[in-house]
Amino acid sequence: MIQVILNGQPESLQPDLSVLALLEARGLVGKRLAVERNGEIVPKARHAEVKLADGDRLEIVVAVGGG
Amino acid sequence: MNDPLVIAGKAYHSRLLVGTGKYKDFAETREAIDASGAAIVTVAIRRTNIGQNPGEPNLLDVLPPEKFTILPNTAGCYTADDAVRTLRLARELLDGHALVKLEVLGDPKNLFPNMPETLKAAETLVKDGFDVMVYCADDPIQAKMLEDIGCCAIMPLASLIGSGMGIINPWNLRLIIDNAKVPVLVDAGVGTASDAAIAMELGCDGVLMNTAIAAAGRPVLMASAMRKAVEAGREAFLAGRMPRKFYSADPSSPTQGLIGS
């Protein structure tokens, strides 16, 4: 298992997991969202190829109501 | 009247920009935005639930980016770095969309902007290809600095965010408007329709508001009122008001031909 920080919360994940596989596991595929990994954007086109690593800090965001 | 608001080279049919926060539900959000006639709507960027709440509705399903120009904001950011990161995420979320609203706050109590951090973030974002509409203090010098950096719209507060105190700084707003070659929009402080009309009569190019509509007793009706107020204020500005004549009345009806004279 690898340890990551996902939206500020520590999580244990399977090794060799791609960003896309993580989104699939959380029911987030097809939603309008954006992913940042260690301060860098992971473009949608690269979700399948980018693999998560131990210690990664991930942010997954959506648009919400605001002014 | 064909009088579009042009921001970063693109024309918009409405000079009223509205936020999407504080509504009862998404249905009311959409109804109010339709009543406002706004073309540009602001959204915030926040962490998603990560599987705890599957099937949660998404704001962008209610406000499709194909129909509205979505203006992501950096509300809640207190540093240039956080604001820049947030807007890079927004650009990814919105498929490369460049138009953004930058706000870097300085104090959670009064939500006044931190201008040094705002200027820093604006420089980074403009260099990175963003079209930056920027919330700022009503300071004509720093407003000009933001314009010189390359911001596409300057958006001073008229009074504190969410306060509904109205246009308390008309003289500063006029100084900013007179100095600027890019659109100037009042962002924050409007409480009711007359405030929006006053902003437009001063020569603002547009008004951005959220709480004034969302916190009204009847938000959808207030949205409609704001639409009319912005249009009325704009037309009054373009028409040019009559000069004020202090202490001297001037009758509108003929002084000759009165009966019994």
Chai-1 contact restraints between the chains, C-beta under 6 A:
chainA,res_idxA,chainB,res_idxB,connection_type,confidence,min_distance_angstrom,max_distance_angstrom,comment,restraint_id
A,L6,B,I50,contact,1.0,0.0,6.0,A-B,restraint_1
A,N7,B,R47,contact,1.0,0.0,6.0,A-B,restraint_2
A,N7,B,I50,contact,1.0,0.0,6.0,A-B,restraint_3
A,R26,B,I50,contact,1.0,0.0,6.0,A-B,restraint_4
A,R26,B,G51,contact,1.0,0.0,6.0,A-B,restraint_5
A,G27,B,G51,contact,1.0,0.0,6.0,A-B,restraint_6
A,G27,B,P54,contact,1.0,0.0,6.0,A-B,restraint_7
A,R32,B,N58,contact,1.0,0.0,6.0,A-B,restraint_8
A,R32,B,L60,contact,1.0,0.0,6.0,A-B,restraint_9
A,L33,B,T48,contact,1.0,0.0,6.0,A-B,restraint_10
A,A34,B,L89,contact,1.0,0.0,6.0,A-B,restraint_11
A,A34,B,E92,contact,1.0,0.0,6.0,A-B,restraint_12
A,A34,B,L93,contact,1.0,0.0,6.0,A-B,restraint_13
A,E36,B,L89,contact,1.0,0.0,6.0,A-B,restraint_14
A,I41,B,R88,contact,1.0,0.0,6.0,A-B,restraint_15
A,I41,B,E92,contact,1.0,0.0,6.0,A-B,restraint_16
A,I60,B,T48,contact,1.0,0.0,6.0,A-B,restraint_17
A,V61,B,I45,contact,1.0,0.0,6.0,A-B,restraint_18
A,V61,B,R47,contact,1.0,0.0,6.0,A-B,restraint_19
A,V61,B,L89,contact,1.0,0.0,6.0,A-B,restraint_20
A,V62,B,T48,contact,1.0,0.0,6.0,A-B,restraint_21
A,A63,B,V43,contact,1.0,0.0,6.0,A-B,restraint_22
A,A63,B,L59,contact,1.0,0.0,6.0,A-B,restraint_23
A,A63,B,L60,contact,1.0,0.0,6.0,A-B,restraint_24
A,V64,B,A44,contact,1.0,0.0,6.0,A-B,restraint_25
A,V64,B,R46,contact,1.0,0.0,6.0,A-B,restraint_26
A,V64,B,L59,contact,1.0,0.0,6.0,A-B,restraint_27
A,G65,B,T20,contact,1.0,0.0,6.0,A-B,restraint_28
A,G65,B,G21,contact,1.0,0.0,6.0,A-B,restraint_29
A,G65,B,L59,contact,1.0,0.0,6.0,A-B,restraint_30
A,G66,B,G21,contact,1.0,0.0,6.0,A-B,restraint_31
A,G66,B,V43,contact,1.0,0.0,6.0,A-B,restraint_32
A,G66,B,A44,contact,1.0,0.0,6.0,A-B,restraint_33
A,G66,B,N73,contact,1.0,0.0,6.0,A-B,restraint_34
A,G66,B,A75,contact,1.0,0.0,6.0,A-B,restraint_35
A,G67,B,G19,contact,1.0,0.0,6.0,A-B,restraint_36
A,G67,B,G21,contact,1.0,0.0,6.0,A-B,restraint_37
A,G67,B,T42,contact,1.0,0.0,6.0,A-B,restraint_38
A,G67,B,N210,contact,1.0,0.0,6.0,A-B,restraint_39
